[in-house]
Each structure stands twice: as C-alpha cells, then as structure tokens.
Amino acid sequence: MSASSRRWERVRAHTRACILEAAAQAFEESGNADTCMHRVAEIAGFTKATVYAHYRDKTWLFTAVMEMHVSNFPVPTVPDSPLPSLKEELAYVALEIQKLADVRACRRFCTTLQRSASGVEFHIERWNAYLAPYRQYVVATLTREGVELAEHHADLYIQLMLQANSLHTARAPEPNTEATLTLFHQAFSRTTARSR
C-alpha cells in the first residue's frame, strides 16, 4: 500500500470514528426514532452526504453505535464458590452492577435504549444476555437458601439494582414491593443464623 493510500485510509477511519461518536451522542440524547442523519452530520461537522457515504442508513449506523458500546463492556464476573451469607452474595451482585454504572459504554447503551421507542428489541435482549451471569448467580444463591420462586425473586432483584443505578433499558413496571421486602428480610435475617 502506498503512502497516499495509507494516509487516505487514516482519514477515512478518522471520519468514520467522528461520525460514530456523533451518532452515539445523538442517539443518547434523543433515542433511535427521534434522531435523523442530518443531526448526526451536524454534530460530526460533516455533510449529510459524507455520513451516508460511510453508513448507508440510520439502522446501520444505530447498530454500529450499539456494537461500539458493547465492545467496551467489561467481562461479567461472579464468585466460583458461595460467599459466607446470602446478604454478602446479594451485596456482591449489587456492587458489580453499581460498577457497571461507572462504565461509560454501559451508561450510554442503557440511556440510548431508554430513549428509543422502537427498533431496540435485539439490543435489550443483548443487555439481558450480558447480565445473565449475575441473574444466574442470584438464582443459584436463592435456590441454595430455599427461597421459593427463586427465578422470580432474582429477576426482581436484578431489576431493582439496575433501576437504582439507572441501567434499566426501558420503562420497567413497578417492582412488587412486598416480594422485594420479603427477599431482603430473608437475606438479612438468615445472615445471623448462617454465621452461628
């Protein structure tokens, strides 16, 4: 490859990166449906024709933005063996989700989904799949403790932690307060019993 070709490729890559970041900003501010290619071009400082030369339509651009966010997600980690108490196990998951709120890619991904009314089902499923190790860990923990409806309670707990950290992906229904309080009561009351 000649020097001029390499220089052209660098310029092209830089332009694409600028467009992608501008689109990420626009989608995060307005969501998928309310963002237009003109707005992306305006933020990026390029013509709309330049944006279309790199990304043929808004759907393709939205997918590229969400892929960029996902590529920067940290790897989810859960303990290999049970922690001493249910309280500590739930606290571990709560802390891990809290850490995700400090990851810019996670925040932007979720904010974009919250503000997008349509065309995001795949990305919501992808977020849920990303969180699956935490959910499975909570299910296993609650099952081991003999908590009834462990999967249901795990879903409530994860949903509560996501909402507390602004990492939910859509307008979620109000959590079942009684079920959530029961779960916390079991977690905290059993701590003493297990430590004896």
C-alpha positions as CSV (number, residue, x, y, z in Angstrom):
1,M,0.0,0.0,0.0
2,S,1.4,3.4,-1.0
3,A,1.9,6.3,1.4
4,S,-1.0,8.2,-0.1
5,S,-3.3,5.1,0.3
6,R,-2.3,4.7,3.9
7,R,-3.0,8.4,4.5
8,W,-6.4,8.1,2.8
9,E,-7.3,5.1,5.0
10,R,-6.3,7.0,8.1
11,V,-8.5,9.9,7.1
12,R,-11.4,7.6,6.3
13,A,-11.0,5.8,9.6
14,H,-10.9,9.1,11.5
15,T,-14.0,10.3,9.6
16,R,-15.9,7.1,10.5
17,A,-14.9,7.4,14.1
18,C,-16.1,11.0,14.3
19,I,-19.4,10.1,12.7
20,L,-19.8,7.1,15.1
21,E,-19.2,9.3,18.2
22,A,-21.5,12.0,16.9
23,A,-24.2,9.4,16.3
24,A,-23.7,7.9,19.8
25,Q,-24.2,11.4,21.2
26,A,-27.3,12.0,19.1
27,F,-28.9,8.6,19.9
28,E,-28.1,9.0,23.6
29,E,-29.8,12.4,23.6
30,S,-32.9,11.7,21.5
31,G,-33.2,7.9,21.0
32,N,-33.3,5.9,17.8
33,A,-36.7,7.2,16.4
34,D,-36.1,10.9,17.0
35,T,-32.5,11.0,15.7
36,C,-32.0,11.9,12.0
37,M,-28.9,11.6,9.8
38,H,-28.9,15.4,9.4
39,R,-28.5,15.8,13.2
40,V,-25.6,13.3,13.2
41,A,-23.9,15.2,10.4
42,E,-24.4,18.5,12.2
43,I,-22.8,17.1,15.4
44,A,-19.9,15.5,13.5
45,G,-19.2,18.6,11.4
46,F,-19.6,16.8,8.1
47,T,-22.2,16.9,5.3
48,K,-25.1,14.5,5.3
49,A,-23.6,13.0,2.1
50,T,-20.4,12.2,4.0
51,V,-22.4,10.4,6.7
52,Y,-24.3,8.4,4.1
53,A,-21.0,7.6,2.3
54,H,-19.8,5.8,5.5
55,Y,-23.1,4.5,6.8
56,R,-25.8,3.7,4.3
57,D,-28.8,4.3,6.6
58,K,-29.8,5.1,10.2
59,T,-30.4,1.5,11.1
60,W,-26.9,0.5,10.1
61,L,-25.5,3.5,12.0
62,F,-27.5,2.7,15.1
63,T,-26.3,-0.9,15.0
64,A,-22.7,0.3,14.7
65,V,-23.1,2.6,17.7
66,M,-24.6,-0.1,19.9
67,E,-21.8,-2.5,18.8
68,M,-19.2,0.1,19.8
69,H,-20.8,0.3,23.2
70,V,-20.9,-3.4,23.7
71,S,-17.3,-3.8,22.7
72,N,-16.4,-1.7,25.7
73,F,-18.4,-3.7,28.3
74,P,-16.3,-5.3,31.0
75,V,-16.5,-9.1,31.3
76,P,-19.0,-10.1,34.0
77,T,-17.5,-12.0,36.9
78,V,-19.1,-13.9,39.7
79,P,-17.5,-15.9,42.5
80,D,-16.6,-19.5,41.8
81,S,-17.8,-20.6,45.2
82,P,-20.6,-19.4,47.6
83,L,-19.9,-16.5,49.9
84,P,-20.5,-16.9,53.6
85,S,-24.0,-15.4,53.6
86,L,-27.0,-14.6,51.4
87,K,-26.5,-11.0,52.3
88,E,-22.9,-11.0,51.1
89,E,-23.9,-12.8,47.9
90,L,-26.6,-10.3,47.1
91,A,-24.3,-7.4,48.0
92,Y,-21.7,-8.8,45.7
93,V,-24.1,-8.6,42.7
94,A,-25.3,-5.1,43.8
95,L,-21.7,-3.9,43.8
96,E,-20.9,-5.4,40.4
97,I,-24.0,-3.7,38.9
98,Q,-23.0,-0.5,40.6
99,K,-19.6,-0.8,39.0
100,L,-21.3,-1.1,35.6
101,A,-22.8,2.3,36.2
102,D,-19.3,3.7,36.2
103,V,-18.6,2.3,32.8
104,R,-19.4,5.0,30.2
105,A,-20.3,2.4,27.5
106,C,-22.8,0.7,29.8
107,R,-24.4,4.0,30.7
108,R,-24.6,5.2,27.1
109,F,-26.0,1.9,25.9
110,C,-28.8,1.9,28.5
111,T,-29.6,5.6,28.1
112,T,-29.9,5.1,24.4
113,L,-32.3,2.2,24.9
114,Q,-34.4,4.1,27.5
115,R,-34.9,6.9,25.0
116,S,-35.6,4.7,22.0
117,A,-39.2,3.7,21.4
118,S,-38.7,1.1,18.7
119,G,-36.1,-1.0,16.9
120,V,-34.2,-1.9,20.0
121,E,-35.6,-5.4,20.9
122,F,-32.4,-7.1,19.8
123,H,-30.2,-4.7,21.9
124,I,-32.4,-5.2,25.0
125,E,-32.0,-9.0,24.6
126,R,-28.3,-8.5,24.3
127,W,-28.2,-6.5,27.5
128,N,-30.2,-9.2,29.3
129,A,-27.8,-11.8,28.0
130,Y,-24.9,-9.8,29.2
131,L,-26.4,-9.6,32.7
132,A,-27.3,-13.4,32.7
133,P,-24.3,-14.5,34.8
134,Y,-25.4,-12.1,37.6
135,R,-29.0,-13.3,37.4
136,Q,-27.9,-17.0,37.3
137,Y,-25.7,-16.4,40.4
138,V,-28.7,-14.8,42.3
139,V,-31.0,-17.7,41.2
140,A,-28.4,-20.3,42.5
141,T,-27.9,-18.3,45.7
142,L,-31.7,-18.1,46.4
143,T,-32.3,-21.7,45.4
144,R,-29.5,-22.8,47.8
145,E,-31.2,-20.8,50.6
146,G,-34.5,-22.5,49.9
147,V,-36.2,-19.3,48.7
148,E,-39.4,-20.0,46.9
149,L,-39.8,-18.7,43.3
150,A,-36.0,-18.1,43.1
151,E,-36.1,-17.1,39.5
152,H,-38.9,-14.6,40.0
153,H,-37.1,-13.1,43.0
154,A,-33.8,-13.0,41.1
155,D,-35.5,-11.0,38.3
156,L,-36.9,-8.6,40.8
157,Y,-33.5,-8.1,42.5
158,I,-31.6,-7.5,39.2
159,Q,-34.4,-5.1,38.1
160,L,-34.2,-3.2,41.3
161,M,-30.4,-2.9,41.1
162,L,-30.5,-1.8,37.5
163,Q,-33.1,0.9,38.3
164,A,-31.1,2.1,41.3
165,N,-28.1,2.6,39.0
166,S,-30.1,4.0,36.0
167,L,-29.1,0.9,33.9
168,H,-32.6,-0.3,33.1
169,T,-33.3,-0.4,29.4
170,A,-37.0,0.7,29.2
171,R,-39.8,1.9,31.4
172,A,-40.0,-1.0,33.7
173,P,-43.1,-1.9,35.6
174,E,-43.2,-1.1,39.2
175,P,-41.5,-3.8,41.2
176,N,-43.5,-5.9,43.6
177,T,-42.6,-4.2,46.8
178,E,-43.9,-7.0,49.1
179,A,-41.9,-9.6,47.2
180,T,-38.7,-7.4,47.3
181,L,-39.1,-6.7,51.0
182,T,-39.5,-10.4,51.7
183,L,-36.4,-11.2,49.8
184,F,-34.4,-8.6,51.7
185,H,-35.9,-9.8,55.0
186,Q,-34.7,-13.4,54.2
187,A,-31.3,-12.2,53.2
188,F,-30.7,-10.2,56.3
189,S,-32.4,-12.4,58.8
190,R,-30.5,-15.5,57.6
191,T,-27.1,-13.9,57.9
192,T,-27.0,-14.3,61.6
193,A,-28.3,-17.8,61.5
194,R,-25.6,-18.9,59.0
195,S,-22.8,-17.3,60.9
196,R,-23.5,-19.1,64.1
